[in-house]
Amino acid sequence: MIAQLVASGTLTPAWAEVFRKVPRHLFVPDRFWDRGQHDWFQRDRDADPRSWLRRVYSDEPIVVQIDDGCADPDVTRPHCTSSVACPTVAATLLDQLDVAPGARVLELGTGTGYTTALLAERVGAQNVVGTEIDADLARRAGSTLRRAGWDAAVVARDGCLGWARGAPYDRILVSYAVQRIPRSWLEQCVDGGVIVAPWGTPCTDSFLLRFTVDDGVATGRFLSSVVLPRDRRCSRRWRAEDLVERQPQADVRRSTLCPRRVTPNSGAFLAVGMRVPGCRWEWEDGPEPGGGTAWLYDDADSWASVTVSDPAAEEFTVHEYGPRRLWREVEEAYSWWLRLGSPEWERFGMTVTAEEQSVWLDRPETPVHRCRVSHT
């Protein structure tokens, strides 16, 4: 696996040596969640050690917790709340961190401790602090790291708060997707330091950003699309059956905007995520090729659905319910994106201050979307 990552250019020679010294299986529990043909199931090391080990050393994430660790999780549509990042994603995050031996590093979202161990091997365990919001995961990660020979500090703490006791840090690595960059991270990073964070909106996958901090202001560009567990406070499970049951109560109209134009990981999807706050988007495939239904909902009581039978059609049926007209907001966001010249996500960047988070197009001097941030 490491040879493949080196050959693809994902792993640099320096990080390849680190990956070879940190066995991934040490940071994977004996039982973890895996996707079956229909439902999720727990893959058991004792029951099938060969398939367990083969899965651990694949270039795939290992889901170690779903639905916040509840005793009776939804195995048909679970919500991943902790995972061991796939090696490609871990390598990408670490490469963007551009960290040298001896640097002080804060990792937010330690999980099982795998990425923490990689950092500890690279910069020295005494220079790494990890935080994990789940106290049980934090305790187990700390124990695993110590047994494996990396005595890095792991504290049970909301990553949003950082860890002021060990500040300032040369580098801050965020191992879960966030919707805002907290003020505490800016305050705990040295001038010239780097913050690497996956950022997204409720309806989009996350985009990797690499910020440079200067006098309490972080500026960075969108680098790539990544899939990581979301900040738990931003998570809410989608219940399609609830929306289907209430569809007869909705207002019905026609729209010329096909949901297929707003594709994931596109500039249009990013624009919708920014301009339609709090909106979540799910796609359900239909029986026709290219057909299906886009479901949108928010945390209040608004939702919408747009049905596609033929993507080449001129109009599509829209159901909207609640105080917000979510598809109308999507149409307006899409028109806004068109007026910008239909830019793809690679042209966007972000600047974060203690008061404001602004997304810009091409350069920081041309902001196109602003939102206030809370004082955390």
C-alpha positions in Angstrom: 0.0 0.0 0.0 2.8 2.5 0.9 4.6 1.7 -2.4 1.4 2.5 -4.3 1.0 5.9 -2.5 4.7 6.7 -3.2 4.3 5.8 -6.9 1.2 8.0 -7.2 3.0 10.9 -5.7 0.6 11.0 -2.6 3.4 10.2 -0.2 6.7 12.0 -0.2 9.8 10.0 0.7 10.0 11.6 4.2 6.4 10.8 5.0 6.7 7.3 3.4 9.4 6.4 6.0 7.1 7.7 8.8 4.2 5.6 7.5 6.4 2.5 7.4 7.2 3.0 11.1 3.6 3.4 12.2 1.6 0.1 11.8 -2.0 1.1 11.0 -3.4 -2.1 12.6 -2.3 -1.0 16.1 -4.9 1.8 15.9 -7.8 -0.2 14.6 -10.1 -1.9 17.1 -10.7 -5.7 16.9 -14.3 -4.9 15.7 -15.1 -2.0 13.4 -18.0 -1.1 11.1 -18.0 -2.0 7.4 -20.5 -1.6 4.6 -22.3 -4.8 3.4 -24.5 -5.2 0.4 -27.5 -3.7 2.2 -26.7 -2.9 5.8 -23.6 -2.1 7.8 -22.0 -4.8 9.9 -19.2 -5.2 12.4 -16.1 -6.8 10.9 -14.6 -9.0 13.7 -10.8 -9.8 13.9 -11.3 -13.0 15.8 -14.0 -14.3 13.4 -12.0 -13.7 10.3 -8.4 -12.3 10.9 -7.4 -12.4 7.3 -10.2 -10.3 5.9 -9.8 -8.0 9.0 -6.1 -7.4 8.2 -6.7 -7.0 4.5 -9.4 -4.4 5.1 -7.1 -2.5 7.6 -4.3 -2.2 5.0 -6.6 -1.1 2.2 -6.7 2.5 1.1 -10.1 3.0 2.7 -11.3 4.7 5.9 -12.0 2.4 8.8 -15.3 3.4 10.6 -14.9 2.8 14.3 -18.0 4.5 15.6 -21.4 5.3 14.1 -24.3 7.3 15.6 -22.1 8.6 18.4 -21.6 5.1 19.7 -25.2 4.4 20.6 -26.1 0.9 21.6 -28.7 0.4 18.8 -27.4 2.3 15.7 -29.2 2.6 12.4 -27.3 0.1 10.3 -29.2 0.9 7.1 -28.3 4.6 7.1 -25.7 5.2 9.8 -23.9 8.4 10.6 -20.1 8.0 10.9 -18.9 9.8 14.0 -15.3 8.5 14.1 -13.0 6.8 11.7 -9.4 6.0 10.9 -8.6 8.1 7.9 -7.8 6.3 4.7 -4.0 6.5 4.0 -4.5 8.7 0.9 -6.4 11.3 3.0 -4.0 11.1 5.9 -1.0 11.6 3.5 -2.7 14.6 1.9 -3.5 16.3 5.2 0.1 15.7 6.5 1.7 16.8 3.2 -0.2 20.1 3.3 0.8 20.6 6.9 4.4 21.0 5.7 5.7 20.1 9.2 9.4 19.7 10.1 10.9 17.7 13.0 10.7 19.7 16.3 7.6 21.7 15.3 4.8 22.1 17.9 1.6 20.5 16.5 -2.0 20.4 17.7 -4.3 17.8 16.2 -8.0 18.2 16.6 -10.0 15.1 16.3 -7.6 12.4 17.4 -10.0 9.5 17.0 -8.0 6.2 17.6 -4.7 8.0 17.5 -3.4 6.9 14.1 -2.6 10.3 12.6 -1.4 11.4 16.0 1.2 8.6 15.9 2.3 9.7 12.4 2.8 13.2 13.6 4.6 12.0 16.7 7.0 9.9 14.7 7.7 12.9 12.4 8.1 15.8 14.9 8.6 14.0 18.3 5.9 12.8 20.6 6.7 15.5 23.1 5.7 18.1 20.5 2.3 16.7 19.7 -1.0 17.3 21.5 -4.2 15.7 20.3 -7.8 16.5 21.3 -10.8 14.2 21.0 -14.4 15.2 22.0 -15.4 11.6 22.9 -13.9 10.9 26.3 -13.8 7.1 25.8 -12.1 7.4 22.4 -9.6 9.9 23.9 -8.7 7.5 26.7 -8.2 4.6 24.4 -6.2 6.6 21.9 -3.8 7.8 24.7 -3.4 4.2 25.9 -2.8 2.9 22.4 -0.2 5.5 21.7 1.7 4.9 24.9 1.7 1.1 24.3 3.0 1.6 20.8 5.8 3.9 22.0 4.6 7.4 21.2 3.8 9.2 24.4 1.9 12.1 22.8 -0.6 13.9 25.0 -4.3 13.3 24.2 -6.9 15.3 26.0 -10.7 14.8 26.1 -11.9 18.2 24.8 -14.0 19.8 22.1 -11.6 20.5 19.3 -13.4 23.8 18.7 -11.7 25.1 21.8 -8.2 24.0 20.9 -5.8 23.5 23.7 -4.4 26.8 25.1 -2.2 25.1 27.7 0.2 23.9 25.0 0.0 27.0 22.8 1.4 28.5 20.6 1.6 25.9 17.9 3.5 26.0 14.7 0.9 23.8 13.0 -2.8 22.9 13.7 -4.3 19.9 11.9 -8.1 19.4 11.9 -9.0 15.8 11.3 -12.8 16.3 10.9 -14.9 18.5 8.7 -16.0 21.9 10.1 -18.3 24.7 9.0 -16.3 27.5 10.7 -12.8 28.2 11.8 -13.0 29.1 15.5 -11.2 32.2 16.9 -9.4 29.9 19.4 -7.4 28.3 16.6 -6.2 31.7 15.3 -5.2 32.7 18.8 -3.2 29.5 19.4 -1.3 29.5 16.2 2.0 31.4 15.8 2.4 34.1 13.2 3.5 32.4 10.0 1.9 29.1 11.3 -0.3 26.8 9.3 -3.8 25.5 9.9 -5.0 22.6 7.7 -8.7 22.0 7.9 -11.5 20.3 5.9 -14.3 22.9 5.6 -17.8 22.4 4.2 -21.4 23.3 4.5 -24.3 21.2 5.7 -25.1 20.2 2.1 -21.6 19.7 0.6 -18.7 17.4 1.2 -15.7 19.1 2.7 -13.0 21.0 0.9 -9.4 21.0 2.2 -8.1 24.4 3.0 -4.5 25.3 4.0 -4.4 28.6 6.0 -1.4 30.7 6.8 -1.9 32.8 10.0 -0.6 36.3 10.2 -1.5 38.6 13.1 -4.6 36.7 14.0 -5.9 36.4 10.4 -6.0 33.1 8.5 -5.9 33.1 4.7 -6.0 30.1 2.4 -7.2 28.4 -0.8 -9.5 25.5 -1.5 -7.1 22.6 -2.4 -9.1 19.4 -2.9 -12.3 17.6 -1.9 -12.1 15.2 1.0 -14.5 13.1 2.9 -14.1 13.0 6.7 -16.4 12.7 9.7 -18.2 16.0 10.4 -18.1 18.1 13.5 -20.7 16.3 15.7 -22.5 19.5 16.6 -23.3 20.0 12.9 -24.7 16.5 12.3 -28.2 15.4 11.9 -29.5 12.2 10.4 -31.7 12.5 7.4 -35.0 10.6 7.6 -36.4 10.3 4.1 -39.5 8.5 5.3 -40.5 11.5 7.3 -40.4 13.8 4.2 -42.1 11.3 2.0 -45.0 11.0 4.4 -45.5 14.7 4.5 -45.2 15.3 0.7 -48.9 15.7 0.2 -48.8 18.7 2.5 -46.3 20.6 0.3 -46.9 23.3 -2.3 -46.2 22.1 -5.8 -44.7 24.0 -8.7 -42.4 23.6 -11.7 -38.7 24.6 -12.0 -36.4 24.9 -15.0 -33.3 24.1 -12.8 -32.4 20.4 -12.9 -30.7 19.2 -9.7 -28.2 17.3 -11.9 -26.7 20.7 -12.8 -25.8 21.2 -9.1 -23.3 18.3 -8.9 -21.3 17.4 -5.8 -17.8 18.8 -5.6 -18.6 21.5 -8.1 -18.5 25.3 -7.9 -22.3 25.3 -8.2 -22.7 23.0 -5.2 -20.3 25.1 -3.2 -22.3 28.2 -4.1 -25.5 26.6 -3.0 -23.9 25.5 0.3 -22.8 29.1 1.0 -26.0 30.9 -0.1 -28.6 28.5 1.3 -27.5 28.3 5.0 -28.4 25.3 7.1 -29.7 23.3 4.1 -28.9 19.6 3.7 -29.1 17.9 0.4 -29.6 14.2 -0.3 -30.0 12.5 -3.7 -32.1 9.3 -4.1 -31.6 7.4 -7.3 -34.8 6.6 -9.3 -35.6 3.8 -11.7 -34.8 5.8 -14.9 -31.2 6.3 -16.0 -30.0 9.6 -14.6 -33.3 10.0 -12.8 -34.1 10.4 -9.1 -35.1 12.9 -6.4 -33.2 15.6 -4.7 -34.3 16.0 -1.1 -33.5 19.2 0.8 -34.2 20.0 4.5 -33.1 22.3 7.3 -33.1 22.2 11.1 -36.4 24.0 11.4 -39.4 22.6 9.5 -38.7 23.4 5.9 -38.0 20.9 3.2 -38.2 20.5 -0.6 -38.0 17.7 -3.2 -37.2 17.9 -6.9 -38.0 14.9 -9.0 -36.1 14.1 -12.2 -37.4 11.5 -14.7 -35.5 12.8 -17.7 -32.4 15.0 -17.0 -32.9 16.6 -20.5 -36.4 17.8 -19.7 -37.1 21.5 -19.6 -39.1 21.5 -16.3 -39.1 19.5 -13.1 -41.7 19.0 -10.4 -40.9 20.7 -7.1 -42.5 20.1 -3.7 -41.8 22.7 -1.0 -42.9 22.9 2.6 -42.3 25.1 5.6 -41.4 28.7 6.3 -38.5 28.6 3.8 -38.8 27.8 0.1 -35.5 25.9 -0.1 -35.5 25.1 -3.8 -36.3 28.8 -4.6 -33.2 29.7 -2.5 -31.2 27.1 -4.5 -32.4 28.6 -7.8 -31.3 32.1 -6.6 -27.9 30.7 -5.4 -27.4 29.0 -8.8 -28.2 32.3 -10.6 -25.7 34.1 -8.4 -23.0 31.5 -9.3 -23.8 32.0 -13.0 -23.4 35.8 -12.6 -19.9 35.2 -11.1 -19.0 33.4 -14.4 -19.7 29.8 -13.2 -16.3 29.4 -11.3 -15.3 26.0 -10.2 -14.3 25.5 -6.5 -10.5 25.6 -7.2 -10.8 29.4 -7.8 -12.2 30.0 -4.3 -10.4 30.8 -1.1 -11.2 31.9 2.5 -10.1 34.6 4.9 -10.9 34.2 8.6 -10.7 36.9 11.3 -11.9 36.8 14.9 -15.2 38.4 13.7 -15.8 37.1 10.2 -15.3 34.3 7.7 -15.3 35.4 4.1 -15.0 33.3 0.9 -13.3 35.0 -2.0 -12.9 34.4 -5.7 -9.3 34.3 -7.2 -7.8 36.6 -4.5 -8.5 37.8 -1.0 -9.3 41.3 -2.3 -12.5 40.0 -4.0 -14.8 38.6 -1.3 -18.0 37.1 -2.6 -19.6 35.7 0.6 -19.3 36.7 4.2 -20.6 35.4 7.5 -20.1 36.2 11.1 -18.4 33.8 13.5 -19.1 33.1 17.1 -16.5 34.1 19.7 -15.1 30.6 20.5 
